[in-house]
């Protein structure tokens, strides 16, 4: 991926360092950016979709540069999408073996639904284990992977993993859970409402706001009222 380094932009790299929170104590602490836009990464890897090997993908995933790891994930996604059901499992295993390289929300979000979800939504123990792993990025992988199931009109796993993560302290998990709940609601609003009737009063406010984003104003007020007055479900 020397081509990416040739396209580096110092100005964009500095902006990415701020946007992806790479300062001391931040969730992306220590990450390095070349300053290459996502569409450029996609264009650069396209000629390698068919020819990339496992070794090439692992090499890219072990790069110190964020955009190179992102490019490796794009190839991994392509391999998973082209494989049949049995052929996807080795790519999911490779993903988990290199999960330490998938260490920011954009890397997780672009890859987990297809690479993990296509394999483990039907074998959910792995996702449940990731959800309780204590690692922020593995936990985000767990909830984002359920998007694969949600798109198939299957919601029980997404709701189960959401329940596992409702008490999580980090805002990035609050947002991810709320996002997946909203995706459930786009397809089956009564199922989302039943979940919120049970959990709205106790879930993080960010999660709730994400989940009810598409609701009409009156219904949003109802569920925000549950959050404010948990003892009175009629408010």
KABEL-V183075 format. One record per run of one state. SS is the DSSP state (A for helix, B for strand, O for the rest). FROM is the first residue (numbers start at 0). TO is the last residue. Records with the same first field share a line. If there is no record, write none. Layout:
# KABEL-V183075
SS = FROM-TO, FROM-TO
This chain:
# KABEL-V183075
O = 0-0, 6-8, 19-30, 32-36, 48-52, 61-63, 82-83, 97-97, 101-103, 115-115, 120-123, 131-134, 145-145, 151-154, 165-169, 187-187, 199-203, 211-215, 228-234
A = 1-5, 9-18, 37-47, 53-60, 65-81, 84-96, 98-100, 104-114, 116-119, 124-130, 135-144, 146-150, 155-164, 170-186, 188-198, 204-210, 216-227
B = 31-31, 64-64
